[in-house]
Amino acid sequence: MELDAGSAEIVLLAWARHLGFDDEAFSFASGSPAARPGERLVREDEDAESITFVRLFGRSALVAPTWALAAAVELSDDELSEHSALLRLSREHGGHGLGTSALLFADDLPLFQPGGEVTVSHGHPEAIELEGRCPPDDVNEVHLSRMDHHFTVMDGNEPDREPVACGAYAEWQGILADMGVLVPPEFRRQGLGTLAASIAAHEALASGLTLQWRTALDNRGSLALARKLGFVDGGIQTSVLLR
């Protein structure tokens, strides 16, 4: 599947706002030289708790304190995309953590049909219970409990039913649905993650939102699931936390 040009503009608008730029900063239609492919946008933020570099649809942007912007002048976008480069750049300022995330997007997805009747809970407690059954690294990447809308697939009947997968999203800048999906290890490879993610994605699309999927670049399972659902690659986000 391909992302509509209008949907790409929505993505660029959301990220411009998220990074603190003007709405038109990344726009394909903008006449600003900074909006042209190959021209890196930069924003100085002395209070920043992190250094953030983003590449999206041929645009790139860096938000960081002044010392980091000065140090990054001689670095190419390819170099700034590497987490190791940002770690070296920020070593004397305690740079650590975060890493590089792949950014994928969708404005329409095929409908995934379950094999039988499915019970879905919209409650927050069920999502929290499911997090407790998952490895901490997975929980920390997805941040399911921080999301606004949960769609938890339940197994069994009352009162013994249990959560087996959850798809969720947070409304991001009012125009994107930032997606997440979590499945306990014992229930993986059964199609439950695909089902839960598909339910959440179609609910977000029905609300008029464009879909965003962010995941660690080395998380092959999450990347494979996103692409299976129909998400397309749009860019990367590389960040380090500062002391």
Residue pairs with C-beta under 8 A, 6 or more apart in sequence:
1 106
1 108
1 109
1 230
1 232
2 232
3 11
3 105
3 106
3 107
3 232
3 234
4 107
5 28
7 105
7 107
7 210
8 28
8 57
8 105
8 234
9 27
9 28
9 29
10 175
10 176
10 210
11 56
11 57
11 105
11 176
11 210
11 212
11 234
12 26
12 27
12 28
12 56
12 57
12 59
13 23
13 26
13 27
13 173
13 175
14 172
14 173
14 175
14 176
14 210
14 212
15 26
15 54
15 56
15 61
16 22
16 23
16 24
16 25
16 26
16 27
17 23
17 173
18 172
18 173
19 41
19 43
19 52
19 54
19 61
19 63
20 43
20 45
20 63
21 41
21 43
21 61
24 30
24 32
24 35
25 32
25 34
25 35
25 41
25 61
26 35
26 41
26 56
26 57
26 59
26 61
27 35
28 35
28 57
33 39
34 41
35 59
37 58
37 59
38 58
40 60
40 61
40 62
40 77
41 59
41 60
41 61
41 62
42 61
42 62
42 63
42 64
42 69
43 61
43 62
43 63
44 64
44 65
44 66
44 69
45 63
45 64
45 65
46 65
46 66
48 63
48 64
48 65
48 242
49 241
49 242
50 98
50 239
50 240
50 241
50 242
51 62
51 63
51 64
51 65
51 68
51 86
51 89
51 90
51 95
51 239
51 240
51 242
52 62
52 63
52 64
52 237
52 238
52 239
53 60
53 61
53 62
53 77
53 80
53 81
53 86
53 237
53 238
53 239
54 60
54 61
54 62
54 103
54 235
54 236
54 237
54 238
55 77
55 81
55 235
55 236
56 103
56 234
56 235
57 234
57 235
60 77
60 80
62 68
62 69
62 72
62 80
64 72
65 93
65 242
67 93
68 89
68 90
68 93
71 89
72 80
72 89
75 85
75 89
79 85
80 86
80 238
81 100
81 236
81 238
82 100
82 238
83 98
83 99
83 100
83 238
83 240
86 95
86 238
86 239
86 240
87 95
87 96
87 240
89 95
90 240
90 242
93 242
93 243
94 241
94 242
94 243
95 240
95 241
95 242
95 243
96 240
96 241
97 240
97 241
98 238
98 239
98 240
98 241
99 216
99 217
99 238
99 239
100 216
100 217
100 236
100 237
100 238
101 214
101 215
101 216
101 217
101 236
101 237
101 238
102 213
102 214
102 215
102 216
102 217
102 223
102 233
102 236
103 212
103 213
103 214
103 233
103 234
103 235
103 236
103 237
104 212
104 213
104 214
104 215
104 223
104 226
104 227
104 231
104 232
104 233
104 234
105 210
105 211
105 212
105 213
105 231
105 232
105 234
106 201
106 210
106 211
106 213
106 229
106 230
106 231
106 232
107 205
107 210
107 211
108 205
108 230
109 198
109 201
109 202
109 205
109 211
109 229
109 230
109 231
110 229
110 230
111 198
111 202
112 194
112 195
112 198
112 229
114 195
118 153
118 195
119 153
119 154
119 161
120 151
120 152
120 153
120 154
120 199
121 150
121 151
121 152
121 154
121 163
122 149
122 150
122 151
122 152
123 150
123 152
124 145
124 150
126 150
126 152
126 154
126 163
126 166
127 144
127 145
127 147
127 150
127 152
127 163
127 166
127 168
128 145
129 162
129 163
130 144
130 152
130 163
130 164
130 165
130 166
130 182
130 184
131 139
131 144
131 145
131 182
133 163
133 184
134 182
134 183
134 184
134 185
135 185
138 182
139 182
141 215
141 216
141 219
141 222
142 180
142 181
142 182
143 180
144 150
144 166
144 168
144 180
144 182
146 170
147 168
147 169
147 170
147 178
147 180
148 168
148 169
148 170
148 171
149 168
149 169
149 170
149 171
149 200
149 203
149 204
150 166
150 167
150 168
150 200
151 166
151 167
151 168
151 196
151 199
151 200
151 203
152 163
152 165
152 166
152 196
153 163
153 164
153 165
153 166
153 192
153 195
153 196
153 199
154 161
154 162
154 163
154 164
155 161
155 162
155 163
155 164
156 162
164 183
164 184
164 187
164 192
165 181
165 182
165 183
165 187
165 192
165 193
165 195
165 196
166 181
166 182
166 183
166 196
167 179
167 180
167 181
167 193
167 195
167 196
167 197
167 198
167 199
167 200
167 201
168 179
168 180
168 181
168 182
168 200
169 177
169 178
169 179
169 180
169 200
169 201
169 203
169 204
169 209
169 211
170 177
170 178
170 180
171 177
171 178
171 209
172 178
172 212
175 209
175 210
176 209
176 210
176 211
176 212
177 200
177 201
177 204
177 205
177 207
177 209
177 210
177 211
177 212
178 212
178 214
179 197
179 200
179 201
179 204
179 211
179 212
179 213
179 214
181 193
181 196
181 197
181 200
181 222
181 225
182 193
183 192
183 193
183 196
193 225
194 225
194 228
194 229
197 225
197 229
198 229
201 211
201 229
204 211
205 211
211 231
213 222
213 226
213 231
214 237
215 222
215 223
215 226
216 222
217 223
217 236
